[in-house]
Amino acid sequence: MKESTRFLRVVYTLATPVLHLIYPFDVRGAENVPADQPVVLCGNHAHAVDPILMRVALPRDVGVRIMAKKELMDTPLLGGFLGKLGAFGVDRGHSDLSAVKTAIKTIRDGEHLMVFPEGTRVKREGEVRPKGGVVMIAMRTGAPLLPVYVGKPNKLFRRTHIVFGKPYEPKTASRHGTAEEYQAYADEIVRRAYDLGREFEKQ
C-alpha cells in the first residue's frame, strides 16, 4: 500500500501535467463522488486512456481500484503501471470469480471500484450490451452505482470532458436480484453515463 501511495504521488506530480498536455481534460461533478461511502464508478469506454484519465480526475487520496481486462494486465510495463494505479485483471470470456471477489473486497475495504460495463472500447452508444455483473457486485455490497462520462479524445491535444454523475442505487424484488434485473440496471447506468455527455454538450 505504501509503495502504491508513493507511486500515485509521482503520477500526480509528474504524469498529470503531461496528460493535461497530450489529452487536456476538464472535470465536472467530482463533488458527486462520496467521501464517506464507496461507490461503483461506471464509465463509458471510448479510449484506452479512459481509466487513467478517470483516476487522475479524482483526488490522489481517494482510494480507487480499477477492474481492467486481463490482457492489459498481462502486458509488460503497461500491466505493471496499471497495477500500481490500483488495477486488477478480469477474464472477460469466463466467470472470473477471483476478480469478482477482489471487486467485492475493494468495496468492503471502503475503496471505490472503477468499472467499464461495456467491457470493451466502443465508438458509439449501443454498440455493445453492458455486462450485468457490475450490478451484481453493487447489490452484493450495497454500494451505489455512479455514472461517469468520458468524452472521446479524437485527436491528441483535443480537450476531453469527464463528468461524474450522482450515485444511483438499484432496487430489486429479491435480496440478490435476478440476471434480468442486473442486465436492466446495467443498461440504465450506461445510459445515464451517456446522458451526462449529452447534457454537458447542451451547456
C-alpha positions, -999 to +999 in steps of 0.1 A: +000+000+000+028+024+009+045+017-024+013+023-043+007+056-024+042+067-033+037+058-070+004+077-071+022+107-057+047+105-085+020+100-111+000+130-099+031+152-096+048+143-129+024+124-152-007+146-147+008+177-163+019+155-193-016+141-196-030+176-195-007+185-224-014+154-245-050+148-235-062+181-219-093+174-198-117+192-176-137+176-147-173+183-138-192+168-108-163+154-089-182+165-057-208+138-065-182+111-056-189+104-019-160+109+006-176+086+032-190+057+012-176+035-015-193+035-049-190+017-082-178+042-108-193+032-141-178+048-171-184+046-208-154+034-227-142+050-259-104+052-255-076+032-240-066+061-217-100+063-201-091+045-168-060+068-163-080+100-171-107+089-147-082+081-120-063+114-121-096+133-123-102+123-087-081+135-057-049+115-051-060+104-016-093+089-028-090+051-027-099+036-061-093+002-077-098-004-114-113-035-130-093-040-163-093-067-189-068-094-182-050-089-215-039-054-204-027-066-170-006-093-188+011-067-210+047-060-199+052-025-184+016-014-190+003-041-167+027-031-140+019+006-144-019-001-142-014-024-112+003+004-093-026+026-101-048+001-084-059-020-114-066-058-113-074-081-142-107-098-151-111-126-177-140-113-197-145-146-215-153-166-184-169-163-150-139-149-132-147-155-095-113-142-084-119-108-100-154-107-085-140-114-050-114-087-055-141-063-065-163-071-036-133-069-012-124-035-026-158-020-017-159-037+017-125-022+024-140+012+018-125+019-016-143+029-048-144+004-077-140+017-112-155-005-140-165-001-176-197-021-180-195-021-218-164-044-213-145-031-243-139+002-262-169+013-283-172+040-309-209+049-302-236+042-276-254+010-280-227-007-300-224-034-273-246-046-245-233-037-210-224-065-187-248-072-158-220-084-134-213-048-123-248-046-108-244-079-091-213-066-074-231-034-063-261-054-050-239-078-030-220-050-013-248-023-010-226+002-030-244+027-052-236+029-089-222+062-101-223+070-138-192+087-154-190+101-189-156+103-205-155+122-238-137+107-267-104+124-274-105+121-312-071+138-316-041+145-295-042+178-277-080+180-281-099+187-248-117+158-232-146+162-207-150+140-177-184+143-160-193+125-127-230+119-121-249+113-090-250+080-071-278+056-081-290+027-060-306-002-079-335-019-062-345-055-069-376-075-060-355-102-042-325-098-019-299-106-046-318-099-077-320-118-110-299-119-141-326-100-159-326-072-133-288-070-133-289-065-171-317-039-169-298-018-144-265-022-163-283-008-194-296+020-172-263+030-156-246+031-190-275+052-204-270+076-175-233+079-183-240+089-219-268+112-208-242+131-188-223+137-220-255+148-238-264+172-210-229+186-210-230+193-247-262+213-243-245+238-219 
